Amino acid sequence: MIIVKLDLGAFLSCCMLVMLCDDDFTCNAPSNVDEVDLFDAVANLPVSKPLEESTDCVFQVALAGSLTLRLQSISASISRLGNI
């Protein structure tokens, strides 16, 4: 998600082409968990906490939740710029 944010930031600040699209993602969104709950010997992944509960991953979860909308808005912006 950090790479996605940097790619979108480059578009917004420098008008560079976006290198990613919604179809590039085949993984699930990150879970809202604390990093201390993740370790090598864990047999089952911890249950994701509600977004209202702050964890180490809450910002990545929020970014992932709005990814499709942000990519669609950038595509619409590029289309409008091409028609000017």
Distance bins in CASP14 RR format, pairs under 12 A and 6 or more apart:
PFRMAT RR
TARGET T0000
AUTHOR 0000-0000-0000
RMODE 2
METHOD distances of the structure
MODEL  1
1 7 0 0 0 0 0 1 0 0 0 0 0
1 8 0 0 0 0 0 1 0 0 0 0 0
1 20 0 0 0 0 0 1 0 0 0 0 0
1 25 0 0 0 0 1 0 0 0 0 0 0
1 27 0 0 0 0 0 1 0 0 0 0 0
1 28 0 0 0 0 0 1 0 0 0 0 0
1 29 0 0 0 0 1 0 0 0 0 0 0
1 30 1 0 0 1 0 0 0 0 0 0 0
1 57 0 0 0 0 1 0 0 0 0 0 0
1 58 0 0 0 0 0 1 0 0 0 0 0
1 59 0 0 0 0 1 0 0 0 0 0 0
1 60 1 0 1 0 0 0 0 0 0 0 0
1 61 0 0 0 0 1 0 0 0 0 0 0
1 62 0 0 0 0 1 0 0 0 0 0 0
1 63 1 0 1 0 0 0 0 0 0 0 0
1 64 1 0 1 0 0 0 0 0 0 0 0
1 65 0 0 0 0 1 0 0 0 0 0 0
1 66 0 0 0 0 0 1 0 0 0 0 0
1 67 1 0 0 1 0 0 0 0 0 0 0
1 70 0 0 0 0 0 1 0 0 0 0 0
2 8 0 0 0 0 0 1 0 0 0 0 0
2 9 0 0 0 0 0 1 0 0 0 0 0
2 30 0 0 0 0 0 1 0 0 0 0 0
2 57 0 0 0 0 0 1 0 0 0 0 0
2 59 0 0 0 0 1 0 0 0 0 0 0
2 60 1 0 0 1 0 0 0 0 0 0 0
2 63 0 0 0 0 1 0 0 0 0 0 0
2 64 0 0 0 0 0 1 0 0 0 0 0
3 9 0 0 0 0 0 1 0 0 0 0 0
3 10 0 0 0 0 0 1 0 0 0 0 0
3 18 0 0 0 0 0 1 0 0 0 0 0
3 19 0 0 0 0 1 0 0 0 0 0 0
3 20 0 0 0 0 1 0 0 0 0 0 0
3 24 0 0 0 0 0 1 0 0 0 0 0
3 25 0 0 0 0 0 1 0 0 0 0 0
3 60 0 0 0 0 0 1 0 0 0 0 0
3 63 0 0 0 0 0 1 0 0 0 0 0
3 64 0 0 0 0 0 1 0 0 0 0 0
3 67 0 0 0 0 0 1 0 0 0 0 0
4 10 0 0 0 0 0 1 0 0 0 0 0
4 11 0 0 0 0 0 1 0 0 0 0 0
4 18 0 0 0 0 1 0 0 0 0 0 0
4 19 0 0 0 0 1 0 0 0 0 0 0
4 20 1 0 1 0 0 0 0 0 0 0 0
4 21 0 0 0 0 0 1 0 0 0 0 0
4 22 0 0 0 0 0 1 0 0 0 0 0
4 24 0 0 0 0 1 0 0 0 0 0 0
4 25 0 0 0 0 1 0 0 0 0 0 0
4 27 0 0 0 0 0 1 0 0 0 0 0
4 29 0 0 0 0 0 1 0 0 0 0 0
4 30 0 0 0 0 0 1 0 0 0 0 0
4 60 0 0 0 0 1 0 0 0 0 0 0
4 63 1 0 0 1 0 0 0 0 0 0 0
4 64 0 0 0 0 1 0 0 0 0 0 0
4 65 0 0 0 0 0 1 0 0 0 0 0
4 66 0 0 0 0 0 1 0 0 0 0 0
4 67 1 0 0 1 0 0 0 0 0 0 0
4 68 0 0 0 0 0 1 0 0 0 0 0
4 70 0 0 0 0 1 0 0 0 0 0 0
4 71 0 0 0 0 1 0 0 0 0 0 0
4 74 0 0 0 0 0 1 0 0 0 0 0
5 11 0 0 0 0 0 1 0 0 0 0 0
5 12 0 0 0 0 0 1 0 0 0 0 0
5 13 0 0 0 0 0 1 0 0 0 0 0
5 18 0 0 0 0 0 1 0 0 0 0 0
5 20 0 0 0 0 0 1 0 0 0 0 0
5 59 0 0 0 0 1 0 0 0 0 0 0
5 60 0 0 0 0 1 0 0 0 0 0 0
5 62 0 0 0 0 0 1 0 0 0 0 0
5 63 1 0 1 0 0 0 0 0 0 0 0
5 64 0 0 0 0 0 1 0 0 0 0 0
5 66 0 0 0 0 0 1 0 0 0 0 0
5 67 0 0 0 0 1 0 0 0 0 0 0
5 70 0 0 0 0 1 0 0 0 0 0 0
5 71 0 0 0 0 0 1 0 0 0 0 0
6 12 0 0 0 0 0 1 0 0 0 0 0
6 13 0 0 0 0 0 1 0 0 0 0 0
6 14 0 0 0 0 0 1 0 0 0 0 0
6 16 0 0 0 0 0 1 0 0 0 0 0
6 18 0 0 0 0 0 1 0 0 0 0 0
6 19 0 0 0 0 1 0 0 0 0 0 0
6 20 0 0 0 0 0 1 0 0 0 0 0
6 63 0 0 0 0 0 1 0 0 0 0 0
7 13 0 0 0 0 0 1 0 0 0 0 0
7 14 0 0 0 0 0 1 0 0 0 0 0
7 16 0 0 0 0 1 0 0 0 0 0 0
7 17 0 0 0 0 1 0 0 0 0 0 0
7 18 1 0 1 0 0 0 0 0 0 0 0
7 19 1 0 1 0 0 0 0 0 0 0 0
7 20 1 0 1 0 0 0 0 0 0 0 0
7 21 0 0 0 0 0 1 0 0 0 0 0
7 24 0 0 0 0 0 1 0 0 0 0 0
7 63 0 0 0 0 0 1 0 0 0 0 0
7 67 0 0 0 0 0 1 0 0 0 0 0
7 70 0 0 0 0 0 1 0 0 0 0 0
7 71 0 0 0 0 1 0 0 0 0 0 0
7 74 0 0 0 0 1 0 0 0 0 0 0
8 14 0 0 0 0 0 1 0 0 0 0 0
8 16 0 0 0 0 0 1 0 0 0 0 0
8 17 0 0 0 0 0 1 0 0 0 0 0
8 18 1 0 0 1 0 0 0 0 0 0 0
8 19 0 0 0 0 1 0 0 0 0 0 0
8 20 0 0 0 0 1 0 0 0 0 0 0
8 21 0 0 0 0 0 1 0 0 0 0 0
8 63 0 0 0 0 1 0 0 0 0 0 0
8 66 0 0 0 0 0 1 0 0 0 0 0
8 67 0 0 0 0 1 0 0 0 0 0 0
8 69 0 0 0 0 0 1 0 0 0 0 0
8 70 1 0 1 0 0 0 0 0 0 0 0
8 71 1 0 0 1 0 0 0 0 0 0 0
8 72 0 0 0 0 0 1 0 0 0 0 0
8 73 0 0 0 0 1 0 0 0 0 0 0
8 74 1 0 0 1 0 0 0 0 0 0 0
8 75 0 0 0 0 0 1 0 0 0 0 0
8 77 0 0 0 0 0 1 0 0 0 0 0
9 15 0 0 0 0 0 1 0 0 0 0 0
9 16 0 0 0 0 1 0 0 0 0 0 0
9 18 0 0 0 0 1 0 0 0 0 0 0
9 19 0 0 0 0 0 1 0 0 0 0 0
9 20 0 0 0 0 0 1 0 0 0 0 0
9 63 0 0 0 0 0 1 0 0 0 0 0
9 70 0 0 0 0 1 0 0 0 0 0 0
9 74 0 0 0 0 1 0 0 0 0 0 0
10 16 1 0 1 0 0 0 0 0 0 0 0
10 17 0 0 0 0 1 0 0 0 0 0 0
10 18 0 0 0 0 1 0 0 0 0 0 0
10 19 0 0 0 0 1 0 0 0 0 0 0
10 20 0 0 0 0 0 1 0 0 0 0 0
10 74 0 0 0 0 0 1 0 0 0 0 0
11 17 1 0 0 1 0 0 0 0 0 0 0
11 18 1 0 1 0 0 0 0 0 0 0 0
11 19 0 0 0 0 1 0 0 0 0 0 0
11 20 0 0 0 0 1 0 0 0 0 0 0
11 70 0 0 0 0 1 0 0 0 0 0 0
11 71 0 0 0 0 0 1 0 0 0 0 0
11 73 0 0 0 0 0 1 0 0 0 0 0
11 74 1 0 1 0 0 0 0 0 0 0 0
11 75 0 0 0 0 0 1 0 0 0 0 0
11 77 0 0 0 0 1 0 0 0 0 0 0
11 78 0 0 0 0 1 0 0 0 0 0 0
11 81 0 0 0 0 0 1 0 0 0 0 0
12 18 0 0 0 0 1 0 0 0 0 0 0
12 70 0 0 0 0 1 0 0 0 0 0 0
12 73 0 0 0 0 0 1 0 0 0 0 0
12 74 0 0 0 0 1 0 0 0 0 0 0
12 77 0 0 0 0 1 0 0 0 0 0 0
12 78 0 0 0 0 0 1 0 0 0 0 0
15 74 0 0 0 0 0 1 0 0 0 0 0
15 77 0 0 0 0 1 0 0 0 0 0 0
15 78 0 0 0 0 1 0 0 0 0 0 0
15 81 0 0 0 0 1 0 0 0 0 0 0
15 82 0 0 0 0 0 1 0 0 0 0 0
16 74 0 0 0 0 0 1 0 0 0 0 0
16 78 0 0 0 0 0 1 0 0 0 0 0
17 74 0 0 0 0 1 0 0 0 0 0 0
17 75 0 0 0 0 0 1 0 0 0 0 0
17 77 0 0 0 0 0 1 0 0 0 0 0
17 78 0 0 0 0 1 0 0 0 0 0 0
17 81 0 0 0 0 0 1 0 0 0 0 0
18 24 0 0 0 0 0 1 0 0 0 0 0
18 67 0 0 0 0 0 1 0 0 0 0 0
18 70 0 0 0 0 1 0 0 0 0 0 0
18 71 1 0 0 1 0 0 0 0 0 0 0
18 72 0 0 0 0 0 1 0 0 0 0 0
18 73 0 0 0 0 0 1 0 0 0 0 0
18 74 1 0 1 0 0 0 0 0 0 0 0
18 75 0 0 0 0 1 0 0 0 0 0 0
18 76 0 0 0 0 0 1 0 0 0 0 0
18 77 0 0 0 0 1 0 0 0 0 0 0
18 78 1 0 0 1 0 0 0 0 0 0 0
19 71 0 0 0 0 0 1 0 0 0 0 0
19 74 0 0 0 0 0 1 0 0 0 0 0
20 67 0 0 0 0 1 0 0 0 0 0 0
20 68 0 0 0 0 0 1 0 0 0 0 0
20 70 0 0 0 0 0 1 0 0 0 0 0
20 71 1 0 0 1 0 0 0 0 0 0 0
20 74 0 0 0 0 1 0 0 0 0 0 0
20 75 0 0 0 0 0 1 0 0 0 0 0
21 67 0 0 0 0 0 1 0 0 0 0 0
21 68 0 0 0 0 0 1 0 0 0 0 0
21 70 0 0 0 0 0 1 0 0 0 0 0
21 71 1 0 0 1 0 0 0 0 0 0 0
21 72 0 0 0 0 0 1 0 0 0 0 0
21 74 0 0 0 0 1 0 0 0 0 0 0
21 75 0 0 0 0 1 0 0 0 0 0 0
21 78 0 0 0 0 0 1 0 0 0 0 0
22 64 0 0 0 0 0 1 0 0 0 0 0
22 65 0 0 0 0 0 1 0 0 0 0 0
22 66 0 0 0 0 0 1 0 0 0 0 0
22 67 1 0 0 1 0 0 0 0 0 0 0
22 68 1 0 1 0 0 0 0 0 0 0 0
22 69 0 0 0 0 1 0 0 0 0 0 0
22 70 0 0 0 0 1 0 0 0 0 0 0
22 71 1 0 1 0 0 0 0 0 0 0 0
22 72 1 0 0 1 0 0 0 0 0 0 0
22 73 0 0 0 0 0 1 0 0 0 0 0
22 74 0 0 0 0 0 1 0 0 0 0 0
22 75 0 0 0 0 1 0 0 0 0 0 0
23 67 0 0 0 0 0 1 0 0 0 0 0
23 68 0 0 0 0 0 1 0 0 0 0 0
23 71 0 0 0 0 1 0 0 0 0 0 0
23 75 0 0 0 0 0 1 0 0 0 0 0
24 67 0 0 0 0 0 1 0 0 0 0 0
24 68 0 0 0 0 0 1 0 0 0 0 0
24 71 0 0 0 0 1 0 0 0 0 0 0
25 64 0 0 0 0 1 0 0 0 0 0 0
25 65 0 0 0 0 0 1 0 0 0 0 0
25 67 1 0 0 1 0 0 0 0 0 0 0
25 68 0 0 0 0 1 0 0 0 0 0 0
25 71 0 0 0 0 1 0 0 0 0 0 0
27 64 0 0 0 0 1 0 0 0 0 0 0
27 67 0 0 0 0 0 1 0 0 0 0 0
28 45 0 0 0 0 0 1 0 0 0 0 0
28 48 0 0 0 0 0 1 0 0 0 0 0
28 61 0 0 0 0 0 1 0 0 0 0 0
28 64 0 0 0 0 1 0 0 0 0 0 0
28 65 0 0 0 0 0 1 0 0 0 0 0
29 48 0 0 0 0 1 0 0 0 0 0 0
29 51 0 0 0 0 0 1 0 0 0 0 0
29 57 0 0 0 0 0 1 0 0 0 0 0
29 58 0 0 0 0 0 1 0 0 0 0 0
29 60 0 0 0 0 1 0 0 0 0 0 0
29 61 1 0 0 1 0 0 0 0 0 0 0
29 62 0 0 0 0 1 0 0 0 0 0 0
29 63 0 0 0 0 1 0 0 0 0 0 0
29 64 1 1 0 0 0 0 0 0 0 0 0
29 65 1 0 0 1 0 0 0 0 0 0 0
29 66 0 0 0 0 0 1 0 0 0 0 0
29 67 0 0 0 0 1 0 0 0 0 0 0
29 68 0 0 0 0 0 1 0 0 0 0 0
30 38 0 0 0 0 0 1 0 0 0 0 0
30 45 0 0 0 0 0 1 0 0 0 0 0
30 48 0 0 0 0 1 0 0 0 0 0 0
30 49 0 0 0 0 0 1 0 0 0 0 0
30 51 0 0 0 0 0 1 0 0 0 0 0
30 55 0 0 0 0 0 1 0 0 0 0 0
30 56 0 0 0 0 0 1 0 0 0 0 0
30 57 1 0 1 0 0 0 0 0 0 0 0
30 58 0 0 0 0 1 0 0 0 0 0 0
30 59 0 0 0 0 1 0 0 0 0 0 0
30 60 1 0 1 0 0 0 0 0 0 0 0
30 61 1 0 1 0 0 0 0 0 0 0 0
30 62 0 0 0 0 1 0 0 0 0 0 0
30 63 0 0 0 0 1 0 0 0 0 0 0
30 64 1 0 1 0 0 0 0 0 0 0 0
30 65 0 0 0 0 1 0 0 0 0 0 0
30 67 0 0 0 0 0 1 0 0 0 0 0
31 37 0 0 0 0 1 0 0 0 0 0 0
31 38 0 0 0 0 1 0 0 0 0 0 0
31 44 0 0 0 0 0 1 0 0 0 0 0
31 45 1 0 0 1 0 0 0 0 0 0 0
31 46 1 0 0 1 0 0 0 0 0 0 0
31 47 1 0 0 1 0 0 0 0 0 0 0
31 48 1 1 0 0 0 0 0 0 0 0 0
31 49 0 0 0 0 1 0 0 0 0 0 0
31 50 0 0 0 0 0 1 0 0 0 0 0
31 51 0 0 0 0 0 1 0 0 0 0 0
31 53 0 0 0 0 0 1 0 0 0 0 0
31 55 0 0 0 0 1 0 0 0 0 0 0
31 56 0 0 0 0 0 1 0 0 0 0 0
31 57 1 0 0 1 0 0 0 0 0 0 0
31 58 0 0 0 0 0 1 0 0 0 0 0
31 60 0 0 0 0 1 0 0 0 0 0 0
31 61 1 0 0 1 0 0 0 0 0 0 0
31 64 0 0 0 0 0 1 0 0 0 0 0
32 45 0 0 0 0 0 1 0 0 0 0 0
32 46 0 0 0 0 1 0 0 0 0 0 0
32 47 0 0 0 0 1 0 0 0 0 0 0
32 48 1 0 1 0 0 0 0 0 0 0 0
32 49 1 0 1 0 0 0 0 0 0 0 0
32 50 1 0 0 1 0 0 0 0 0 0 0
32 51 1 0 0 1 0 0 0 0 0 0 0
32 52 0 0 0 0 1 0 0 0 0 0 0
32 53 1 0 0 1 0 0 0 0 0 0 0
32 54 0 0 0 0 1 0 0 0 0 0 0
32 55 1 0 1 0 0 0 0 0 0 0 0
32 56 0 0 0 0 1 0 0 0 0 0 0
32 57 1 0 1 0 0 0 0 0 0 0 0
32 58 1 0 1 0 0 0 0 0 0 0 0
32 59 0 0 0 0 1 0 0 0 0 0 0
32 60 0 0 0 0 1 0 0 0 0 0 0
32 61 1 0 1 0 0 0 0 0 0 0 0
32 62 0 0 0 0 1 0 0 0 0 0 0
32 63 0 0 0 0 0 1 0 0 0 0 0
32 64 0 0 0 0 0 1 0 0 0 0 0
32 65 0 0 0 0 0 1 0 0 0 0 0
33 39 0 0 0 0 0 1 0 0 0 0 0
33 42 0 0 0 0 0 1 0 0 0 0 0
33 44 0 0 0 0 0 1 0 0 0 0 0
33 45 1 0 0 1 0 0 0 0 0 0 0
33 46 1 0 1 0 0 0 0 0 0 0 0
33 47 1 0 0 1 0 0 0 0 0 0 0
33 48 1 0 0 1 0 0 0 0 0 0 0
33 49 1 0 0 1 0 0 0 0 0 0 0
33 50 0 0 0 0 0 1 0 0 0 0 0
33 53 0 0 0 0 0 1 0 0 0 0 0
33 54 0 0 0 0 0 1 0 0 0 0 0
33 55 1 0 1 0 0 0 0 0 0 0 0
33 56 1 0 0 1 0 0 0 0 0 0 0
33 57 1 0 1 0 0 0 0 0 0 0 0
33 58 0 0 0 0 1 0 0 0 0 0 0
33 60 0 0 0 0 0 1 0 0 0 0 0
33 61 0 0 0 0 1 0 0 0 0 0 0
34 46 0 0 0 0 1 0 0 0 0 0 0
34 47 0 0 0 0 0 1 0 0 0 0 0
34 48 0 0 0 0 0 1 0 0 0 0 0
34 49 0 0 0 0 1 0 0 0 0 0 0
34 53 0 0 0 0 1 0 0 0 0 0 0
34 54 0 0 0 0 1 0 0 0 0 0 0
34 55 1 0 1 0 0 0 0 0 0 0 0
34 56 1 0 1 0 0 0 0 0 0 0 0
34 57 1 0 0 1 0 0 0 0 0 0 0
34 58 0 0 0 0 1 0 0 0 0 0 0
35 42 0 0 0 0 0 1 0 0 0 0 0
35 46 0 0 0 0 0 1 0 0 0 0 0
35 55 0 0 0 0 1 0 0 0 0 0 0
35 56 1 0 1 0 0 0 0 0 0 0 0
35 57 1 0 0 1 0 0 0 0 0 0 0
35 58 0 0 0 0 0 1 0 0 0 0 0
35 60 0 0 0 0 0 1 0 0 0 0 0
36 42 0 0 0 0 0 1 0 0 0 0 0
36 46 0 0 0 0 1 0 0 0 0 0 0
36 55 0 0 0 0 1 0 0 0 0 0 0
36 56 0 0 0 0 1 0 0 0 0 0 0
36 57 0 0 0 0 0 1 0 0 0 0 0
37 44 0 0 0 0 0 1 0 0 0 0 0
37 45 0 0 0 0 1 0 0 0 0 0 0
37 46 1 0 1 0 0 0 0 0 0 0 0
37 47 0 0 0 0 1 0 0 0 0 0 0
37 48 0 0 0 0 0 1 0 0 0 0 0
37 49 0 0 0 0 1 0 0 0 0 0 0
37 55 0 0 0 0 1 0 0 0 0 0 0
37 56 0 0 0 0 1 0 0 0 0 0 0
37 57 0 0 0 0 1 0 0 0 0 0 0
38 44 0 0 0 0 0 1 0 0 0 0 0
38 45 1 0 0 1 0 0 0 0 0 0 0
38 46 1 0 0 1 0 0 0 0 0 0 0
38 48 0 0 0 0 0 1 0 0 0 0 0
38 55 0 0 0 0 0 1 0 0 0 0 0
38 56 0 0 0 0 1 0 0 0 0 0 0
38 57 0 0 0 0 1 0 0 0 0 0 0
39 45 0 0 0 0 0 1 0 0 0 0 0
39 46 0 0 0 0 0 1 0 0 0 0 0
46 55 0 0 0 0 1 0 0 0 0 0 0
46 56 0 0 0 0 0 1 0 0 0 0 0
46 57 0 0 0 0 0 1 0 0 0 0 0
47 53 0 0 0 0 0 1 0 0 0 0 0
47 55 0 0 0 0 0 1 0 0 0 0 0
48 55 0 0 0 0 1 0 0 0 0 0 0
48 57 0 0 0 0 1 0 0 0 0 0 0
48 58 0 0 0 0 0 1 0 0 0 0 0
48 60 0 0 0 0 0 1 0 0 0 0 0
48 61 1 0 0 1 0 0 0 0 0 0 0
48 64 0 0 0 0 0 1 0 0 0 0 0
49 55 1 0 1 0 0 0 0 0 0 0 0
49 56 0 0 0 0 0 1 0 0 0 0 0
49 57 0 0 0 0 1 0 0 0 0 0 0
49 58 0 0 0 0 1 0 0 0 0 0 0
49 61 0 0 0 0 1 0 0 0 0 0 0
50 58 0 0 0 0 1 0 0 0 0 0 0
50 61 0 0 0 0 0 1 0 0 0 0 0
51 57 0 0 0 0 0 1 0 0 0 0 0
51 58 1 0 0 1 0 0 0 0 0 0 0
51 59 0 0 0 0 0 1 0 0 0 0 0
51 60 0 0 0 0 0 1 0 0 0 0 0
51 61 1 0 0 1 0 0 0 0 0 0 0
51 62 1 0 0 1 0 0 0 0 0 0 0
51 63 0 0 0 0 0 1 0 0 0 0 0
51 64 0 0 0 0 0 1 0 0 0 0 0
51 65 0 0 0 0 1 0 0 0 0 0 0
51 66 0 0 0 0 0 1 0 0 0 0 0
52 58 0 0 0 0 1 0 0 0 0 0 0
52 61 0 0 0 0 0 1 0 0 0 0 0
52 62 0 0 0 0 0 1 0 0 0 0 0
53 61 0 0 0 0 0 1 0 0 0 0 0
54 61 0 0 0 0 0 1 0 0 0 0 0
54 62 0 0 0 0 0 1 0 0 0 0 0
55 61 0 0 0 0 1 0 0 0 0 0 0
55 62 0 0 0 0 0 1 0 0 0 0 0
57 63 0 0 0 0 0 1 0 0 0 0 0
57 64 0 0 0 0 1 0 0 0 0 0 0
58 64 0 0 0 0 0 1 0 0 0 0 0
58 65 0 0 0 0 0 1 0 0 0 0 0
59 65 0 0 0 0 0 1 0 0 0 0 0
59 66 0 0 0 0 0 1 0 0 0 0 0
60 66 0 0 0 0 0 1 0 0 0 0 0
60 67 0 0 0 0 0 1 0 0 0 0 0
61 67 0 0 0 0 0 1 0 0 0 0 0
62 69 0 0 0 0 0 1 0 0 0 0 0
62 70 0 0 0 0 0 1 0 0 0 0 0
63 69 0 0 0 0 0 1 0 0 0 0 0
63 70 0 0 0 0 1 0 0 0 0 0 0
63 71 0 0 0 0 0 1 0 0 0 0 0
64 70 0 0 0 0 0 1 0 0 0 0 0
64 71 0 0 0 0 0 1 0 0 0 0 0
65 71 0 0 0 0 0 1 0 0 0 0 0
66 72 0 0 0 0 0 1 0 0 0 0 0
66 73 0 0 0 0 1 0 0 0 0 0 0
66 74 0 0 0 0 0 1 0 0 0 0 0
67 73 0 0 0 0 0 1 0 0 0 0 0
67 74 0 0 0 0 0 1 0 0 0 0 0
68 74 0 0 0 0 0 1 0 0 0 0 0
68 75 0 0 0 0 0 1 0 0 0 0 0
69 75 0 0 0 0 0 1 0 0 0 0 0
69 76 0 0 0 0 0 1 0 0 0 0 0
70 76 0 0 0 0 0 1 0 0 0 0 0
70 77 0 0 0 0 0 1 0 0 0 0 0
71 77 0 0 0 0 0 1 0 0 0 0 0
71 78 0 0 0 0 0 1 0 0 0 0 0
72 78 0 0 0 0 0 1 0 0 0 0 0
72 79 0 0 0 0 0 1 0 0 0 0 0
73 79 0 0 0 0 0 1 0 0 0 0 0
73 80 0 0 0 0 0 1 0 0 0 0 0
74 80 0 0 0 0 0 1 0 0 0 0 0
74 81 0 0 0 0 0 1 0 0 0 0 0
75 81 0 0 0 0 0 1 0 0 0 0 0
75 82 0 0 0 0 0 1 0 0 0 0 0
76 82 0 0 0 0 0 1 0 0 0 0 0
76 83 0 0 0 0 0 1 0 0 0 0 0
77 83 0 0 0 0 0 1 0 0 0 0 0
77 84 0 0 0 0 0 1 0 0 0 0 0
78 84 0 0 0 0 0 1 0 0 0 0 0
END
